[in-house]
Amino acid sequence: MLLPFILLFSFTGTYAVSANVFDLYVMVAFGVVGYLLQRYGFPVAPIVLGLILGPMLETHLRRALIISRGDWSIFVQRPITAVLLAAVLVYLALPVVLWAWRRAGRGG
């Protein structure tokens, strides 16, 4: 009994913000994506963090590049940033390297 009212208010609120039908399609698409992610056991916290922190990261990255006149080396000029970037690269590359190493150990 609660679901029809939630859907009604969601559609009404989404349409009332900008009076645009495209926003309704976006809402439905994100609802389907959210349902599928929940159904297959994806955690919600990283997605919410990405949606909240993503625009801030983009703004500050652009600001830093404007200040440095487009020079990307500004991100490794200080030792702490170089260490943090190296740690992130290792963290991202390690699963791929371990997977390839295990696969090669089994004979390919």
C-alpha positions, -999 to 999 in steps of 0.1 A, spaced: 0 0 0 29 23 6 47 17 -28 21 35 -50 23 66 -29 61 66 -29 61 63 -67 34 90 -71 53 115 -49 86 106 -66 73 111 -101 54 143 -90 84 158 -73 108 150 -101 85 165 -127 77 195 -105 114 205 -102 119 213 -139 87 203 -157 108 181 -180 98 145 -190 134 136 -195 140 139 -158 114 112 -153 133 89 -176 165 96 -157 148 88 -124 134 55 -137 168 46 -152 186 53 -119 159 34 -101 165 3 -123 203 6 -119 199 9 -81 176 -21 -80 201 -42 -100 230 -31 -79 211 -40 -48 199 -73 -62 234 -84 -71 249 -73 -38 269 -42 -46 275 -20 -16 257 14 -16 283 34 3 310 36 -25 284 47 -50 271 74 -27 306 86 -19 314 87 -56 283 107 -64 290 132 -36 327 135 -39 330 133 -77 319 168 -85 342 182 -58 371 163 -71 365 175 -106 363 211 -95 394 210 -74 414 191 -101 404 217 -126 414 245 -102 448 229 -95 455 225 -132 445 261 -139 469 273 -111 497 251 -124 490 263 -160 482 227 -171 513 211 -157 503 177 -143 537 174 -124 522 196 -97 507 164 -82 540 147 -76 562 177 -66 556 171 -29 568 138 -14 535 130 4 515 134 -28 540 112 -47 537 85 -21 499 86 -20 497 84 -58 521 55 -58 501 38 -32 469 42 -52 486 29 -83 498 -2 -64 464 -7 -49 448 -6 -83 474 -26 -102 480 -54 -76 448 -74 -82 455 -74 -120 491 -84 -115 482 -112 -90 455 -125 -113 479 -126 -143 506 -143 -121 482 -170 -108 469 -176 -143 505 -179 -157 513 -203 -129 485 -227 -139 498 -230 -174 479 -202 -191 
